[in-house]
Amino acid sequence: MVKRNFWLMLGASGAALAVITGAFGAHILESIISEKVFITYQKAVRYQMYHSIALIIVTLLSSQTSTKALNIAGWSFLIGILTFSGSLYLLVFTGASWLGAITPIGGVAFVIGWISLGFSGFRNKTGKT
């Protein structure tokens, strides 16, 4: 099992980076890229923030119960951030359209994370799922 501080550190770091990348986009990037590409950038920032918060939720829930489902959720959110938001960031900065093929993998990871997070509510008397 992963210690809950791990998810807290990742969630808080991811959220801080989302704020930084959002500010960079709003103050610098928006004026030098097309509106369509900027919308893609904003989507990457938004999903990074949502799922960084989800990692913090995993932390909070892990103080109540320890389940495999919470760890699956945490890893899924992390993989989702890296593949979904990461591929969109790379797409924006490199223009390599083939990176768009990686983005759905991150979306699937996000869905698995949310399902696992919900599943963590079902536990037996020992606190394990």
RODO-2510 file (C-alpha; in nm, 4 decimals, decimal comma):
residues 129
     n   res          X          Y          Z
     1     m     0,0000     0,0000     0,0000
     2     v     0,1136     0,3507    -0,0797
     3     k     0,1305     0,5925     0,2105
     4     r    -0,1348     0,8608     0,1961
     5     n     0,1305     1,1356     0,2143
     6     f     0,2463     1,0196    -0,1288
     7     w    -0,0940     1,1000    -0,2825
     8     l    -0,1095     1,4311    -0,0947
     9     m     0,2343     1,5356    -0,2224
    10     l     0,1436     1,4387    -0,5793
    11     g    -0,1970     1,6046    -0,5621
    12     a    -0,0664     1,9285    -0,4158
    13     s     0,2287     1,9370    -0,6566
    14     g     0,0028     1,8658    -0,9529
    15     a    -0,2384     2,1406    -0,8479
    16     a     0,0462     2,3895    -0,8025
    17     l     0,1802     2,3012    -1,1478
    18     a    -0,1692     2,3424    -1,2936
    19     v    -0,1842     2,6952    -1,1509
    20     i     0,1619     2,7735    -1,2871
    21     t     0,0878     2,6321    -1,6334
    22     g    -0,2500     2,8063    -1,6359
    23     a    -0,0884     3,1408    -1,5549
    24     f     0,1810     3,0812    -1,8162
    25     g    -0,0882     3,0085    -2,0715
    26     a    -0,2989     3,3119    -1,9823
    27     h    -0,0135     3,5614    -1,9642
    28     i     0,2294     3,4396    -2,2281
    29     l     0,1087     3,1539    -2,4437
    30     e    -0,2361     3,2843    -2,5393
    31     s    -0,0891     3,5665    -2,7452
    32     i     0,1469     3,3457    -2,9461
    33     i    -0,0623     3,0375    -3,0344
    34     s    -0,3894     2,9951    -3,2200
    35     e    -0,7200     2,9974    -3,0337
    36     k    -0,7789     2,6302    -3,1199
    37     v    -0,4415     2,5255    -2,9789
    38     f    -0,4963     2,7434    -2,6722
    39     i    -0,8268     2,5656    -2,6033
    40     t    -0,6357     2,2358    -2,6090
    41     y    -0,3836     2,3813    -2,3637
    42     q    -0,6608     2,4986    -2,1311
    43     k    -0,8157     2,1514    -2,1382
    44     a    -0,4832     1,9990    -2,0323
    45     v    -0,4552     2,2445    -1,7418
    46     r    -0,8177     2,1921    -1,6349
    47     y    -0,7966     1,8118    -1,6321
    48     q    -0,4640     1,8255    -1,4498
    49     m    -0,6249     2,0383    -1,1779
    50     y    -0,9380     1,8222    -1,1483
    51     h    -0,7362     1,5072    -1,1071
    52     s    -0,4791     1,6623    -0,8753
    53     i    -0,7741     1,7428    -0,6505
    54     a    -0,8881     1,3828    -0,6945
    55     l    -0,5488     1,2698    -0,5611
    56     i    -0,6069     1,4866    -0,2550
    57     i    -0,9487     1,3210    -0,2148
    58     v    -0,7723     0,9828    -0,2233
    59     t    -0,5515     1,1123     0,0590
    60     l    -0,8482     1,2236     0,2676
    61     l    -1,0330     0,8961     0,2188
    62     s    -0,7245     0,6923     0,3022
    63     s    -0,7304     0,8432     0,6510
    64     q    -1,0718     0,6764     0,6975
    65     t    -0,9987     0,3429     0,5366
    66     s    -0,7206     0,1636     0,3579
    67     t    -0,8269    -0,0127     0,0413
    68     k    -0,6714    -0,1464    -0,2734
    69     a    -0,9364     0,0471    -0,4651
    70     l    -0,8015     0,3784    -0,3326
    71     n    -0,4526     0,2912    -0,4491
    72     i    -0,5851     0,1880    -0,7883
    73     a    -0,7691     0,5213    -0,8033
    74     g    -0,4545     0,7131    -0,7093
    75     w    -0,2366     0,5396    -0,9666
    76     s    -0,5072     0,5760    -1,2312
    77     f    -0,5396     0,9499    -1,1678
    78     l    -0,1608     0,9888    -1,1851
    79     i    -0,1353     0,7888    -1,5087
    80     g    -0,4266     0,9889    -1,6469
    81     i    -0,2607     1,3210    -1,5665
    82     l     0,0643     1,2115    -1,7271
    83     t    -0,0916     1,0645    -2,0421
    84     f    -0,3964     1,2891    -2,0928
    85     s    -0,2650     1,6285    -1,9869
    86     g     0,0941     1,5395    -2,0731
    87     s     0,0097     1,4410    -2,4294
    88     l    -0,1959     1,7582    -2,4770
    89     y     0,0893     1,9761    -2,3455
    90     l     0,3303     1,8030    -2,5819
    91     l     0,0848     1,8411    -2,8690
    92     v     0,0591     2,2155    -2,8040
    93     f     0,4364     2,2680    -2,7838
    94     t     0,5481     2,0311    -3,0582
    95     g     0,2544     2,0278    -3,2978
    96     a     0,2971     1,6504    -3,3297
    97     s    -0,0608     1,5483    -3,4045
    98     w     0,0129     1,1778    -3,3462
    99     l     0,0239     1,2594    -2,9729
   100     g    -0,3531     1,2916    -2,9878
   101     a    -0,3659     0,9114    -3,0116
   102     i    -0,2208     0,8856    -2,6592
   103     t    -0,4726     1,1223    -2,4998
   104     p    -0,7624     0,8705    -2,4822
   105     i    -0,5430     0,6340    -2,2791
   106     g    -0,5319     0,9039    -2,0133
   107     g    -0,9075     0,9475    -2,0383
   108     v    -0,9581     0,5758    -1,9766
   109     a    -0,7223     0,5979    -1,6775
   110     f    -0,9327     0,8838    -1,5381
   111     v    -1,2506     0,6760    -1,5729
   112     i    -1,0848     0,3788    -1,4011
   113     g    -0,9738     0,6147    -1,1247
   114     w    -1,3239     0,7495    -1,0632
   115     i    -1,4781     0,4012    -1,0698
   116     s    -1,2126     0,2766    -0,8273
   117     l    -1,2693     0,5751    -0,6027
   118     g    -1,6395     0,4940    -0,5929
   119     f    -1,5673     0,1260    -0,5385
   120     s    -1,3534     0,2126    -0,2350
   121     g    -1,6814     0,2871    -0,0549
   122     f    -1,7601    -0,0845    -0,0556
   123     r    -1,5507    -0,2639     0,1998
   124     n    -1,5812    -0,5640     0,4205
   125     k    -1,5566    -0,5612     0,8005
   126     t    -1,1753    -0,5659     0,7907
   127     g    -1,1640    -0,2472     0,5877
   128     k    -1,0363    -0,4227     0,2740
   129     t    -1,2051    -0,4373    -0,0646
***
